[in-house]
Amino acid sequence: MTTTPIEAVAPDTDESYADDIDDALYVEENNGQVASRVGRDMVQNVHNWLGHYQAAHELSDAFVDETIATFVNRVYSPGGLSREAAAEVLREQHYVLLVADPGTGRRTAAVGLLGGVSSPRREIPIDDDEQRLLPVDKVPWTSYGRSAYLLTVPPGNRNGRLRETLIAYREAVEKRDSYLVVLVDRKSLERPEDVPGFTVLTVSAPAREELLSRLLGDGPAWLDVDLLLQTPPLPAMLDGATPAQIARLSRRIRAAAGDPQEPLAEIARKSVQAYQNWDEELVAWFEKYADPRTRLFLIALAFLQGGQATNVLHAMEKLAEKLEEPADVRGGMGAPGIRQLAKNVKARIDDEHRIFFTLPSYGVAILRYVHGDQSKGFRNRLWSWASDLPMRRGGSPNARIAGQVASAMLAVTLALPGADAPEVRILVERWWGYQTLRPLVVDLMTAVAMSPEAGAAMRGRLNQWAVQSGSLTLLCAVARVCGGALADAYPQAVLTRLNNLAGRGLDAVTQEVVEAVRSLWERPLHRQATLQRVIAWAAGQDQRHDAGLRALAAISNTPDQAGFLLTELVGDPELQTGLVDAFTLLFTGRGPQGEFRETLFRWLDAAAVEPTYEDLITDLMIRAGGAGQGASSRFARMSDLLYDWQPTAHDAQAPDARALRDRLNERFHQANPLDAS
């Protein structure tokens, strides 16, 4: 695919790292680094993580089946029930309050119950920004149908009358002959037994050793998992560990178990050090190697592991230039060469001259260490250098290198304490101008925003950017993210961010908002809430008015789409009132122009053949035309619109349209205060 850059290529890409890289098949044998195998690029790694997060939020069949397959027995009470017996309670009683504290594996326990019900499974969204439950009438029930629902009550005291709210949720689910599991912690609901209509269950945390053993069950055949788990220091690591921590430890063990000849004691030691982010190792290493050339080679390799060693060296020297290091850091006969550098940074070079760390999960640990040990200015320059790595002279960026950089960004963001993602914007602003990189940028932003580690911070940052950023590139990227998979997990949050973007009044951003609206409109889950928001924009007197009209045009761009939208409006008086306000504003001014003018023509075409639509449009226009001062001028503009839509010269060819025009004009005449007088 050819890329048409929107922004100028940076001058220093004349000697780009990516110019030395081909797009041939690439295999990374990295002992469990960010990805174990990659094809033409590492875009798939970010995409895979995003797919995992999506499946978890969607409670997909594959996700539930995988959860059941690796489920570790825990005790549901009262009665000391197994998962199967507790699922039978849900099937018989339909409504279960599962009381357990965060960090105990409670969501897995809830999925275990839902897995025993044959109905489709849905997770009910919450108000993510306010961390409280949505009002029942704001949940898009009609797009769900008969289902088994999961509702997680956010911890804290923001849920107000929780008992009454849960009763309302149960009643809504009951009307749909469905099932409901509510996850709530003990502090949020002190007396769950007082909520009528629910069966209350509690659940214990899984046995730690059994959980870790199950998570390692499909590992290498030569690995004696039971013996490994008894090998110090692993038993000490399990003491007090949460299920999420055990899952992370299992990934580090997999990364460390790469050599069948390695003793279990060494695998256990490396696993624990990798789990602890190699902190002690890196402290000692940076004390030993103070020269910038070796340190920068370490950092470059953390991004580019698996590449040609000479290319990593070249990238390191570009990083030295970016950091304005002295000339001797950038190379020369007096400086350490590739083999010495590889030895110093605990790396090996294979027969094809590719370079790899010898320690598992070392690359992300290095980047995490550097982030915590250096200034914000250094981090910005580091990621600026990294964002340039995929760029090539006169051609499209190298997608594989971009994938490696994006994977590094995702991995280090998830590994940081108090995970946040301020440097994501550096990649966004550098890469958004290249069409081939935009899907990767959107996947990266979405994966971070949906991750358990950094999701809340990233979603907050998306809103901050939507309100405050002066970067068109960043604003457009936020809009694109809001039209994608993030909306399925956090629909309320997405509409809030689109609302803020629509209020910016920037044409390029508004166009991206419109495209996001079009994407949401095509998904039944979001249709009602999206239409409510779009009509509210159109009815406003600020910059959102134009965005609302353009969005209405986008979602009724064909005769079929126009008919579908009018059908939605026919049964909703609240939406009709909002559209009356929008029409009042529209016809008080110059009247409809451009795309929305053509949209009204399509609405009138539909009304000419469907009496229900005629009644709707007649009512909207009469109410809007007669609203307050200026009624005669509004009715005059409406009449002009009708004659533009159906000119008298075409009356013979379109008798139905002519009849509708004449009926509407007669109603305008009757409603016009000047004509009436």
C-alpha positions in Angstrom: 0.0 0.0 0.0 1.3 3.5 -0.9 1.3 6.2 1.7 0.5 9.8 1.1 2.1 11.8 3.9 0.1 14.6 5.3 3.0 16.0 7.2 6.5 16.6 6.0 9.1 13.9 6.6 11.7 15.0 9.1 15.0 16.1 7.6 17.0 13.6 9.5 15.2 10.7 7.9 17.6 10.9 5.0 19.7 8.4 7.0 16.7 6.5 8.4 17.1 3.4 10.4 14.2 1.9 8.5 15.9 2.4 5.1 18.2 -0.5 6.1 15.3 -2.9 6.9 13.5 -5.0 4.4 9.9 -6.3 4.8 10.9 -10.0 4.6 9.4 -12.5 7.0 10.8 -12.0 10.4 10.9 -14.4 13.4 11.8 -13.2 16.8 13.0 -15.8 19.3 13.1 -13.6 22.3 12.5 -15.9 25.3 9.1 -14.4 25.9 9.7 -10.7 25.2 6.8 -8.6 24.0 6.0 -11.1 21.2 7.4 -14.5 20.5 6.7 -14.7 16.8 5.9 -11.9 14.4 5.2 -12.0 10.7 5.8 -9.0 8.4 5.4 -6.7 11.3 4.6 -6.6 15.0 1.3 -4.7 14.5 -0.4 -8.1 15.3 0.9 -7.9 18.8 -0.9 -4.7 19.7 -3.9 -6.0 17.8 -3.9 -9.3 19.8 -3.8 -7.5 23.1 -6.7 -5.3 21.9 -8.6 -8.4 20.8 -8.1 -9.9 24.3 -9.4 -6.8 26.0 -12.4 -6.7 23.6 -13.3 -10.3 24.2 -13.2 -9.8 27.9 -15.5 -6.8 27.8 -17.8 -8.5 25.3 -17.9 -11.7 27.3 -17.5 -13.5 24.0 -18.1 -17.3 23.7 -14.4 -17.8 23.1 -13.5 -15.8 26.2 -16.0 -17.6 28.4 -14.9 -21.0 27.1 -11.3 -20.2 27.8 -12.2 -18.9 31.3 -14.0 -22.2 32.0 -11.2 -24.3 30.6 -8.7 -22.7 33.0 -11.1 -22.2 35.9 -9.7 -23.1 39.3 -12.2 -24.3 41.8 -13.3 -21.9 44.5 -16.1 -22.1 47.0 -19.4 -20.3 46.5 -21.4 -19.8 49.7 -23.7 -20.4 51.4 -23.5 -24.2 51.0 -19.9 -24.6 49.9 -21.0 -24.8 46.3 -18.8 -25.7 43.3 -18.9 -23.6 40.1 -21.4 -26.0 38.5 -23.7 -25.9 41.5 -23.5 -22.1 41.8 -24.3 -21.9 38.1 -27.4 -24.0 38.7 -28.5 -21.5 41.3 -28.3 -18.8 38.6 -30.3 -20.9 36.1 -33.0 -21.5 38.7 -33.2 -18.1 40.4 -32.1 -15.8 37.5 -30.8 -13.0 39.7 -27.6 -13.4 41.8 -25.7 -10.8 43.9 -22.1 -12.1 44.0 -20.4 -10.4 47.0 -16.6 -10.3 46.8 -13.9 -7.7 47.0 -11.8 -6.5 44.1 -8.5 -8.3 43.6 -9.9 -11.7 44.6 -10.6 -13.0 41.1 -14.3 -12.1 41.5 -14.9 -11.3 37.8 -13.6 -14.8 36.8 -15.9 -16.2 39.4 -18.8 -14.3 37.9 -17.9 -15.4 34.4 -17.9 -19.0 35.8 -21.6 -18.5 36.7 -22.5 -17.0 33.4 -20.8 -19.8 31.6 -23.5 -22.1 32.9 -26.2 -20.3 31.1 -26.9 -20.9 27.4 -28.1 -17.4 26.6 -25.8 -14.8 25.0 -23.8 -12.9 27.6 -23.6 -9.1 27.9 -21.8 -6.8 30.3 -23.9 -3.8 31.2 -21.8 -0.6 30.9 -21.5 2.0 33.6 -20.8 5.7 33.7 -17.0 5.4 33.5 -16.2 9.0 34.1 -18.3 9.3 37.3 -17.7 5.7 38.3 -21.3 5.0 39.1 -24.1 2.9 37.6 -26.1 4.3 34.7 -29.8 5.1 35.2 -31.7 2.0 34.1 -33.4 3.9 31.3 -30.0 4.8 29.8 -29.0 1.2 29.3 -29.5 0.1 25.6 -31.6 -2.9 26.6 -33.4 -3.1 23.2 -30.1 -3.9 21.4 -29.4 -6.8 23.8 -32.4 -9.0 23.7 -32.7 -12.1 26.0 -29.3 -12.5 27.6 -27.3 -13.3 30.7 -26.1 -10.0 32.1 -23.1 -9.0 34.2 -23.2 -5.8 36.1 -20.2 -4.6 38.2 -21.0 -2.0 40.8 -18.1 0.5 41.0 -16.5 0.6 44.4 -17.2 3.7 46.5 -20.1 5.8 47.5 -21.1 7.4 44.2 -24.0 5.0 43.4 -26.5 6.8 45.5 -29.6 4.7 46.3 -27.9 1.5 45.4 -30.6 -0.8 46.8 -33.3 0.8 44.7 -31.1 1.0 41.6 -30.4 -2.7 41.8 -34.1 -3.5 42.2 -34.7 -1.4 39.0 -32.0 -3.3 37.1 -33.5 -6.6 38.2 -37.0 -5.6 37.1 -35.6 -4.5 33.7 -33.9 -7.9 33.3 -37.0 -9.7 34.4 -39.0 -8.1 31.7 -36.6 -9.6 29.2 -36.8 -13.1 30.7 -33.1 -12.9 31.2 -30.4 -13.6 33.9 -28.4 -11.1 36.0 -25.2 -11.4 38.0 -24.3 -8.3 40.0 -20.7 -8.0 41.3 -20.5 -5.9 44.4 -18.0 -5.4 47.2 -18.8 -5.7 50.9 -18.3 -2.0 51.6 -20.6 -0.7 48.8 -23.5 -2.9 50.0 -23.4 -3.7 53.7 -26.6 -5.8 53.7 -27.0 -7.5 50.3 -29.6 -9.8 51.7 -32.0 -6.8 52.1 -32.2 -6.4 48.3 -35.4 -8.3 47.3 -35.5 -10.7 44.4 -31.8 -11.6 44.4 -30.0 -14.7 45.7 -26.9 -13.7 47.5 -23.7 -15.7 47.1 -20.1 -15.1 48.3 -17.0 -16.6 46.7 -13.5 -17.4 47.9 -10.3 -16.6 46.1 -8.8 -19.5 44.2 -5.9 -21.5 45.7 -2.8 -19.6 44.5 -0.6 -22.7 43.7 -3.5 -24.4 41.8 -4.2 -21.2 39.8 -0.5 -20.8 38.8 -0.3 -24.5 37.9 -3.5 -24.2 35.7 -2.1 -21.1 33.9 1.1 -23.0 33.1 -0.7 -26.1 32.1 -0.2 -25.8 28.3 3.5 -24.9 28.7 6.5 -26.9 27.4 6.1 -30.7 27.8 9.5 -31.0 29.4 8.7 -28.5 32.2 7.8 -30.1 35.5 5.3 -27.5 36.8 4.6 -29.1 40.1 8.3 -29.3 41.0 9.0 -25.8 39.7 6.3 -24.3 41.9 8.1 -25.8 44.9 11.5 -24.4 43.8 12.6 -21.3 45.7 12.0 -18.4 45.5 8.6 -19.1 43.7 6.7 -20.2 46.9 7.5 -17.0 48.6 6.2 -15.0 45.6 2.8 -16.7 45.9 2.4 -15.7 49.5 -0.4 -13.0 49.5 -0.4 -12.7 45.7 -3.7 -11.7 43.9 -5.0 -13.6 40.9 -3.9 -10.8 38.6 -0.3 -10.9 40.1 -0.3 -14.7 39.7 -1.3 -14.3 36.0 1.6 -11.9 35.5 4.0 -14.3 37.2 2.8 -17.1 34.9 3.8 -15.0 31.9 7.2 -14.4 33.3 7.7 -18.1 34.0 6.8 -18.9 30.4 9.3 -16.3 29.2 12.0 -17.8 31.4 11.3 -21.5 30.5 13.0 -21.4 27.1 15.8 -23.9 27.5 15.1 -27.5 28.4 18.7 -27.9 29.7 18.4 -25.1 32.2 17.9 -26.1 35.9 14.6 -25.5 37.5 16.3 -23.3 40.1 17.6 -21.0 37.4 14.2 -20.8 35.7 12.6 -20.0 39.1 15.3 -17.3 39.8 14.9 -15.7 36.4 11.1 -15.8 36.6 11.1 -13.9 39.9 13.6 -11.4 38.8 11.6 -10.8 35.6 8.5 -10.5 37.6 10.3 -7.8 39.7 11.2 -6.1 36.5 14.9 -6.9 36.9 15.2 -4.0 39.3 18.2 -5.2 41.2 20.0 -6.3 38.1 19.4 -3.0 36.3 20.5 -0.9 39.3 23.8 -2.8 39.4 24.2 -2.7 35.6 23.8 1.1 35.4 26.3 1.5 38.2 28.8 -0.6 36.4 28.3 0.8 32.9 28.3 4.6 33.0 29.5 5.3 29.4 26.6 6.7 27.3 27.4 4.5 24.3 26.8 1.2 26.1 23.7 2.6 27.9 22.2 3.9 24.6 22.8 0.6 22.9 20.9 -1.1 25.8 18.0 1.2 25.2 18.0 0.8 21.4 18.1 -3.0 21.7 15.1 -2.8 24.1 13.1 -1.4 21.2 14.6 -3.4 18.3 15.4 -6.8 19.7 15.5 -9.4 17.0 16.8 -7.1 14.3 20.2 -7.0 12.6 22.8 -6.1 15.2 24.4 -3.5 12.8 21.0 -1.8 12.4 20.5 -1.6 16.1 23.9 0.0 16.4 22.9 2.5 13.7 19.7 3.3 15.5 21.7 3.8 18.7 23.9 6.3 17.0 20.8 8.2 15.8 19.6 8.2 19.4 22.9 9.7 20.4 22.4 12.5 17.9 18.8 13.1 19.1 20.2 13.4 22.7 23.1 15.6 21.5 25.7 13.3 22.9 29.4 14.0 22.2 30.8 12.7 18.8 32.7 9.8 20.4 29.5 8.3 21.8 28.3 8.0 18.2 31.1 5.7 17.1 34.7 5.5 16.0 37.6 3.0 16.4 38.1 4.0 20.0 34.5 3.1 20.9 33.1 -0.4 21.8 31.9 -2.3 18.7 28.9 -4.5 18.3 30.3 -7.7 19.9 31.6 -5.8 22.9 28.3 -3.9 23.3 26.3 -7.1 23.0 28.4 -8.8 25.7 28.0 -5.7 28.0 24.2 -5.6 27.6 23.7 -9.4 28.1 22.7 -10.1 24.5 23.7 -12.7 22.0 24.1 -12.5 18.2 23.0 -15.5 16.2 24.3 -16.9 13.0 22.2 -14.5 10.9 23.6 -11.6 12.9 20.3 -10.9 14.7 20.6 -9.8 18.3 18.6 -10.9 21.4 18.7 -10.3 25.1 19.6 -13.5 27.0 17.4 -12.5 29.9 13.6 -13.0 29.7 11.3 -10.0 29.6 14.4 -7.8 29.8 13.4 -5.2 27.1 10.3 -3.9 28.8 12.1 -3.9 32.2 14.8 -1.7 30.7 12.3 0.8 29.3 10.4 0.8 32.6 13.6 1.5 34.5 14.6 4.3 32.2 11.1 5.9 32.5 11.4 5.9 36.2 15.1 7.0 36.3 15.1 9.9 33.8 13.4 13.2 33.3 10.3 14.0 31.3 12.4 15.8 28.8 14.6 12.7 28.2 11.5 10.5 27.8 10.1 12.8 25.3 13.3 12.8 23.2 13.5 9.1 23.6 10.1 8.5 22.1 10.6 11.2 19.5 13.6 9.1 18.3 11.6 5.9 18.5 8.7 7.4 16.5 11.2 8.2 13.7 12.5 4.6 13.5 9.9 3.3 11.0 10.4 6.3 8.6 12.1 5.7 5.2 13.2 8.1 2.5 10.5 8.7 -0.1 8.3 5.6 0.8 5.8 4.4 3.2 6.9 3.7 6.8 8.2 0.3 7.7 5.1 -1.3 9.4 7.1 -3.9 11.2 9.4 -1.4 12.9 6.3 0.7 13.7 4.7 -2.4 15.3 7.8 -3.0 17.4 7.8 0.6 18.7 4.0 0.5 19.4 4.4 -2.9 21.2 7.2 -1.3 23.3 4.9 1.6 24.1 2.1 -0.7 25.1 4.3 -3.0 27.2 6.1 -0.2 29.1 2.8 1.7 29.7 1.3 -1.4 31.3 4.4 -2.1 33.3 4.7 1.3 34.9 3.5 1.8 38.4 0.5 4.1 38.4 0.3 3.4 34.7 -0.2 6.4 32.5 0.4 7.1 28.8 1.5 10.7 28.2 4.1 9.7 25.6 1.5 8.0 23.4 0.8 11.4 21.9 4.3 11.5 20.5 3.7 8.5 18.4 0.2 9.7 17.4 1.4 13.1 16.2 4.4 11.6 14.3 2.5 8.7 12.6 -1.0 10.0 12.0 -0.1 11.6 8.7 0.6 8.2 7.2 -2.5 6.2 6.2 -0.7 2.9 6.6 0.0 3.6 10.3 -3.3 5.0 11.3 -4.9 1.6 12.2 -1.9 0.8 14.4 -2.2 4.2 16.1 -5.9 3.6 16.8 -5.3 0.0 18.0 -2.5 1.2 20.3 -4.6 4.1 21.8 -7.6 1.8 22.2 -5.6 -1.1 23.8 -4.1 1.3 26.4 -7.5 2.8 27.1 -9.1 -0.7 27.6 -6.3 -2.2 29.6 -6.9 -2.9 33.3 -3.5 -1.3 34.2 -3.6 2.0 32.3 -7.2 2.2 31.0 -8.7 4.7 33.5 -5.7 7.1 33.1 -5.8 6.8 29.3 -9.5 7.4 29.1 -9.1 10.5 31.2 -6.2 11.6 29.0 -8.4 11.2 25.9 -11.0 13.5 27.5 -8.3 16.0 28.5 -7.0 16.1 24.9 -10.5 16.5 23.5 -11.1 19.5 25.7 -7.6 21.2 25.8 -5.3 20.0 23.0 -4.5 22.4 20.2 -3.2 19.6 18.0 -5.5 18.8 15.1 -3.7 15.5 14.6 -4.3 14.4 18.2 -7.9 15.6 18.2 -8.6 13.6 14.9 -7.0 10.5 16.4 -9.2 10.8 19.6 -12.3 11.0 17.4 -11.2 7.9 15.4 -10.7 6.0 18.7 -14.1 7.0 19.9 -15.7 5.5 16.8 -14.0 2.2 17.3 -13.9 -0.7 19.8 -13.6 1.6 22.8 -17.3 2.5 22.4 -18.5 -1.0 22.9 -16.8 -1.1 26.4 -17.3 2.5 27.4 -20.2 4.0 25.4 -21.0 6.8 27.8 -17.4 7.9 28.0 -17.0 7.9 24.2 -20.1 10.1 23.7 -18.7 12.5 26.3 -15.4 12.8 24.4 -17.1 13.2 21.0 -19.3 15.9 22.6 -16.2 17.8 23.6 -14.6 17.4 20.2 -17.8 18.6 18.5 -17.6 21.7 20.6 -14.2 22.7 19.3 -15.5 24.0 16.0 -12.6 22.7 13.9 -13.6 21.5 10.5 -11.2 18.6 10.2 -12.0 17.4 13.8 -15.8 17.8 13.1 -15.4 15.6 10.1 -13.8 12.9 12.2 -16.6 13.3 14.8 -19.1 12.8 12.0 -17.3 9.6 10.8 -17.3 8.3 14.4 -21.0 9.0 14.7 -21.5 7.1 11.4 -19.6 4.1 12.9 -21.6 4.2 16.1 -24.9 4.5 14.2 -24.2 1.3 12.3 -24.1 -0.7 15.6 -27.5 -1.2 17.3 -25.9 -1.1 20.7 -25.1 2.6 20.3 -27.9 3.8 18.0 -30.3 5.3 20.5 -27.8 7.1 22.7 -25.9 8.4 19.6 -29.0 9.8 18.0 -30.0 11.6 21.2 -26.5 13.2 21.4 -26.5 14.2 17.7 -29.9 15.9 17.9 -28.8 17.7 21.1 -25.9 19.0 19.1 -28.1 20.1 16.3 -30.4 21.9 18.7 -27.6 23.8 20.4 -26.5 27.3 19.7 -22.8 26.7 19.8 -20.2 25.0 17.6 -22.0 21.7 18.0 -24.9 22.8 15.9 -23.0 22.4 12.7 -21.6 19.0 13.9 -25.1 17.8 14.7 -26.4 18.7 11.2 -23.5 17.1 9.5 -23.9 14.0 11.6 -27.6 13.8 10.8 -26.7 14.0 7.1 -24.1 11.3 7.4 -26.5 8.8 9.0 -29.3 9.4 6.5 -27.1 9.6 3.4 -29.2 7.2 1.3 -33.0 6.8 0.9 -32.9 3.6 3.0 -30.9 5.3 5.7 -33.3 8.3 5.7 -36.3 6.0 6.1 -34.6 4.1 9.0 -33.8 7.4 10.8 -37.3 8.7 10.4 -38.6 5.4 11.8 -36.5 6.0 14.9 -37.9 9.5 15.2 -41.5 8.5 14.8 -41.7 6.7 18.2 -39.7 9.1 20.3 -41.3 12.4 21.4 -38.1 13.5 23.2 -36.1 13.3 20.0 -38.8 15.1 18.1 -38.7 18.0 20.5 -34.9 18.3 20.1 -35.3 18.3 16.3 -37.9 21.0 16.5 -35.4 23.2 18.3 -32.8 22.3 15.7 -35.2 23.3 12.9 -36.1 26.5 14.6 -32.4 27.5 14.7 -31.9 26.4 11.2 -34.8 28.2 9.6 -34.3 31.4 11.7 -30.9 31.7 9.9 -30.3 31.2 6.2 -32.0 27.9 6.1 -30.5 24.5 5.4 -27.4 24.5 3.2 -25.1 21.9 1.7 -25.3 18.3 2.9 -28.1 18.8 5.3 -30.3 20.5 2.6 -29.9 17.3 0.5 -30.7 15.3 3.6 -34.0 17.1 4.1 -34.8 16.4 0.4 -34.3 12.7 1.1 -36.6 13.0 4.2 -39.2 14.7 2.0 -38.9 11.9 -0.6 -39.6 9.3 2.1 -42.5 11.4 3.4 -44.1 11.5 -0.1 -44.6 7.7 -0.1 -45.1 7.0 3.6 -48.0 8.8 5.5 -46.3 8.2 8.9 -43.2 10.1 7.8 -45.4 12.9 6.3 -47.1 13.3 9.7 -43.8 13.5 11.4 -42.2 16.1 9.1 -45.3 18.2 9.0 -45.4 18.3 12.8 -41.7 19.1 13.1 -41.9 21.9 10.6 -45.1 23.5 11.9 -43.8 23.5 15.5 -40.4 24.9 14.5 -41.9 27.5 12.2 -44.3 28.8 14.8 -41.8 29.0 17.7 -41.5 32.6 18.9 -40.6 35.6 16.9 -39.7 35.4 13.2 -42.3 32.8 12.4 -43.3 34.3 9.1 -39.7 34.3 7.9 -39.2 30.7 9.0 -42.3 29.6 7.2 -41.2 31.4 4.1 -37.8 29.7 4.1 -39.6 26.4 4.6 -41.8 27.0 1.6 -38.7 28.0 -0.5 -37.2 24.7 0.5 -40.2 22.8 -0.7 -40.1 24.4 -4.1 -36.4 23.7 -4.4 -37.1 20.1 -3.6 -40.1 19.8 -5.9 -40.1 22.6 -8.6 -43.4 23.2 -10.4 -41.7 22.3 -13.7 -41.4 18.7 -12.5 -44.9 18.3 -11.1 -46.1 16.2 -13.9 -43.3 13.6 -13.3 -43.8 13.5 -9.6 -47.4 13.8 -8.6 -46.9 12.4 -5.0 -44.1 14.9 -4.3 -46.3 17.7 -5.8 -49.2 16.8 -3.5 -47.0 16.7 -0.4 -45.5 20.1 -1.2 -48.9 21.6 -1.6 -50.3 20.0 1.6 -47.3 21.3 3.6 -47.6 24.8 2.1 -51.2 24.8 3.0 -50.4 23.9 6.6 -47.7 26.6 6.6 -50.3 29.1 5.5 -52.6 28.1 8.2 -50.0 28.3 10.9 -48.3 31.5 9.7 -49.5 34.3 12.1 -49.4 36.9 9.3 -51.4 34.8 6.9 -53.8 33.9 9.7 -54.4 37.6 10.5 
